[in-house]
């Protein structure tokens, strides 16, 4: 059974890097600060998943990993958890158009460091459970707030993958808040198996949905025949030119790809402007991307 969990987490780790590639492509098309942090978060989470999986399975698959090596891996995992704690809050704020201030980073860092020092000072199981409950509860509140604010906000271009990410993440951290709360009541013994399965399931679901959303968005953005109603009288050739304009092609590049003269391309574009009721390429692209034609 452990080998199944191991390979499932390896698959989740691989999918996360594939999803990161999709996010990088999104960033190329639509540069934004929060998307850069989202990409960083995906990478950090993927390595955190790797280290968590390693620590869990080392006793089953590695005879003697060595105490020093184990400590290095453990502290790397703690460091990644610290980054996740701060980075996720920034994403939840900035995706809603709110600026994450320095004092918020300082405050959240101070709280996490303080809780960690208390645990190290007490060195008791109950302090570790309280630390985990506080950690996951904070991230639950932050991501749920981000999700609710994003879904209720009137935005011209909402991104479904953002809603999926914030909702899944809030549910994941809420589940771990409950799980760690249960440890205050009942003895430990089976929580590690449940934790590693839950982490793998969340990572797999998040990565898979992110990739599927990217594919859907890519198909929609490239299905240009659906952007312009038939009643506008745009010809198939003009729809083809519209598609290339959306991809950022110049008139010269379009003429070379379609094997027509630049003058012919300009004539088609003028016809498209007239039929769509716009004056220039910026207005055309804006209407097409918003779906207001």
Residue pairs with C-beta under 8 A, 6 or more apart in sequence:
2 57
2 60
5 57
5 193
5 196
5 197
5 200
6 53
6 57
6 61
8 200
8 204
9 49
9 53
9 196
9 199
9 200
9 203
10 53
11 204
12 49
12 200
12 203
12 204
12 207
13 46
13 49
13 50
13 53
13 203
15 203
15 204
15 207
15 208
15 211
16 42
16 45
16 46
16 49
16 203
16 206
16 207
17 43
17 46
18 207
18 211
19 42
19 206
19 207
19 210
19 211
19 214
20 39
20 42
20 43
20 46
22 210
22 211
22 214
23 35
23 38
23 39
23 42
23 210
23 214
24 39
25 214
26 35
26 214
27 35
27 36
27 39
33 94
34 90
34 91
34 94
34 95
37 87
37 90
37 91
37 94
38 91
38 95
38 165
40 87
41 84
41 87
41 88
41 91
44 80
44 83
44 84
44 87
45 80
45 84
45 203
46 203
47 80
48 77
48 80
48 81
48 84
49 199
49 200
49 203
51 73
51 76
51 77
51 80
52 77
52 196
52 199
53 196
53 199
53 200
54 73
55 70
55 73
55 74
55 77
56 192
56 196
58 65
58 70
78 116
81 135
82 109
82 112
84 139
85 108
85 109
85 112
85 135
85 138
85 139
86 105
86 108
86 109
88 139
88 142
88 143
88 169
89 100
89 104
89 108
89 139
89 142
90 100
90 105
91 146
92 142
92 143
92 145
92 146
92 166
93 99
93 100
93 104
93 146
94 100
95 146
95 150
95 162
95 166
96 146
96 149
96 150
96 153
97 153
108 138
111 134
111 138
112 135
115 130
115 131
115 134
115 135
116 131
118 127
118 131
119 127
119 128
119 130
119 131
125 188
126 184
129 180
129 181
129 183
129 184
130 184
132 176
132 180
133 177
133 180
133 181
133 184
136 173
136 174
136 176
136 177
136 180
137 173
137 177
139 169
139 173
140 170
140 173
140 174
140 177
143 166
143 169
143 170
143 173
144 166
144 170
144 174
146 166
146 170
147 163
147 166
147 167
147 170
150 158
150 162
150 163
150 166
151 163
156 290
157 289
157 290
160 213
160 216
160 217
161 209
161 210
161 213
161 214
161 217
164 206
164 209
164 210
164 213
165 206
165 210
168 202
168 205
168 206
168 209
169 202
169 206
172 198
172 202
175 198
176 195
176 198
179 191
179 194
179 195
179 198
183 191
220 226
221 246
222 243
224 239
224 240
224 242
224 243
224 246
224 288
225 236
225 239
227 242
227 288
227 291
227 293
228 234
228 239
228 242
228 276
228 288
228 293
229 293
232 275
232 276
232 293
233 275
234 242
234 272
234 275
234 276
237 258
237 268
238 268
238 271
238 272
238 275
240 258
241 254
241 258
241 265
241 268
241 269
241 272
242 272
242 284
242 288
244 253
244 254
244 257
245 254
245 269
245 281
245 284
245 285
246 285
246 288
246 289
249 257
251 262
251 265
251 266
251 269
252 262
254 265
255 261
255 262
255 264
255 265
258 265
269 281
272 284
273 279
273 280
273 284
276 284
276 287
276 293
278 284
278 287
287 293
